[in-house]
Amino acid sequence: MFEFSIFNFAQISNEILAMIGTFLLTSVKSKSRMYGFMIFLFCNIPTVYLLIVSELWWILATLPVWCFLSIRGLINNYREVVSNKT
């Protein structure tokens, strides 16, 4: 039976945010891709909780790489959005 707990909520929110972020990253428009990277950055909150509770330290150690890639993607797509406005 499904029980409502913080762990289950973190798993569900992590998966839903990851699917939405992936969907937005496949867009042709840079603004949509930018929002996808923003969702991936926000998605790291439940991910960190899940990895700490599950004691998956080796995956947690790779999290800075994913954060860096998300920030770079966000910055690059933001620059493209701003340059397309002018």
N, C-alpha and C positions, 0 to 999 in steps of 0.2 A: 504494500500500500504506500502511496505517496504521502510523505509527511512534509509539512512546510517548515523549513529551517533556513538559517542563513546560508548554509553550505549549498542547499538545493537552489535557493534563490540566486546565489552567485553563479552556479553552473548554468542555470537557465538564462540569466541576463548576459552572461559571457557569450553563450552560443548565439543568442538572438542578435546581440550587437555585432558579433563577428560576421554573421550572415548579411546583415544590413551593410556593414562596412565593405565587405567583399562585393556586394551588389553595386554599391556606389563607385568602387574602384574600377569597375568594368565600363564605366561611362566614357563617352567620347569627350564630354565637356569637362574642362579643368575645374570648374566650380564644384561639380558633383564629386570629382575625385578628391578635391580638397576636403569636402565634408566626410568622405570615406576615411581619410586619414585622421580627421578629428574624432570620428567614432572609434577608430582603433586606439587612439590615445586614451579616450574615455574608457574603453574596454579593458585597459590594463588595471583598473581599480579592482574589479572582481577577480581578474586573473592573479594578481598578487595575493589576494586573500586565499584563493584556492590553492596556490602553490605553497604558501606558508602552512596552511592547515594540513595539506597532504604531505608536507615535508619533501617536496620535490625540488631540492635545492639546486640541482644541476640544470633544471629548466629555468628556475628563477635567475640563475647566473647569466642566462642568455637574454633576459628581459631588457637590459640596457641597449643591446643591439637592435631589438625590435622597436624600442622607443626612439632610438636615433633614426632608424629608417622611416618611422612614421613622421617624425618632426621634419626630416629632410623632404619627404613627400609633400607634407603640408606647406612648407615654405616654397618649394618649387611650384606647386599648383597655385598658391596665393600670388606669386609673382606673375604667373601666366594670366591669372584672372585680372590683376591690376593692369598689366600691359595691354590686355584686350579691350579694356574700357577706354583707353585713350586713342 
